[in-house]
Each structure stands twice: as structure tokens, then as C-alpha cells.
């Protein structure tokens, strides 16, 4: 019984290690979505800093692009 118990514990440990490595290698959808949002934010912030758009236009553009991004992610 102790040999089977030891083998089972070793297998559980190996599965936990493999799961951890796999989880770090593949970013989740949430992580990708957050990176896309940051890219949109910095793009709009650059336009705002260069005075190409007003604050109100930047806010509308942010809402529009994030809404489009969420629709794109839902597909």
C-alpha cells in the first residue's frame, strides 16, 4: 500500500509541475486582452500628447476601440 501511495504522490507532483510550466508558457485570454487594451491606451495617449485630438475625442475613441475589441474577442 505504501508503494502505491508513494507512486501516486510522485505522479501528482509531476502533474502539478507540468501544469505550472504550461500555465506560464501560454498567456491566458485575459492577459492578451489586457495587453491589447494597453496598446490602444498608449496609442490614444500619444495622439493626445501631440495635440492631434481633444480629451473628449480621446475618451470617445477609447470607448469605441474597447467596445470593438470586446466584440472581436467574443468571436
C-alpha positions in Angstrom: 0.0 0.0 0.0 2.8 2.5 0.8 4.4 1.8 -2.6 1.2 2.7 -4.5 0.7 5.7 -2.2 4.3 6.9 -3.0 3.8 6.4 -6.7 0.5 8.3 -6.6 2.2 11.2 -4.7 5.0 11.4 -7.3 2.6 11.4 -10.2 0.5 14.2 -8.6 3.7 16.2 -8.1 4.8 15.7 -11.7 1.3 16.8 -12.9 1.5 19.9 -10.7 4.9 20.8 -12.1 3.8 20.2 -15.7 0.6 22.2 -15.2 2.7 25.1 -13.8 5.1 25.1 -16.7 2.2 25.0 -19.2 0.3 27.8 -17.5 3.3 30.1 -17.7 4.1 29.3 -21.3 0.6 30.1 -22.6 -0.8 33.5 -21.6 -4.5 33.4 -21.0 -7.1 35.3 -23.0 -7.3 37.9 -20.2 -3.6 38.6 -20.4 -3.8 39.1 -24.2 -6.9 41.3 -23.8 -5.1 43.5 -21.2 -2.1 43.9 -23.5 -4.3 44.9 -26.4 -6.0 47.5 -24.2 -2.7 48.9 -23.1 -1.6 49.2 -26.7 -4.8 51.1 -27.5 -4.4 53.3 -24.5 -0.8 54.3 -25.4 -1.8 55.0 -29.0 -4.6 57.3 -27.9 -2.3 58.9 -25.2 0.3 59.7 -27.9 -2.3 61.4 -30.1 -3.5 63.4 -27.1 0.1 64.4 -26.2 0.7 65.5 -29.7 -2.5 67.6 -29.5 -4.0 65.8 -32.6 -7.2 65.1 -30.6 -9.0 66.7 -27.7 -9.7 65.0 -24.4 -13.3 64.4 -25.3 -12.3 62.8 -28.6 -9.8 60.6 -26.8 -12.5 59.4 -24.4 -14.9 58.6 -27.3 -12.1 56.9 -29.2 -11.2 54.8 -26.2 -14.7 53.6 -25.6 -15.2 52.8 -29.3 -12.0 50.8 -29.6 -12.5 48.9 -26.4 -16.1 48.0 -27.4 -14.8 46.8 -30.8 -12.0 44.8 -29.1 -14.6 43.1 -26.8 -16.7 42.2 -29.8 -13.6 40.8 -31.6 -12.7 38.7 -28.6 -16.2 37.3 -28.3 -15.9 35.7 -31.8 
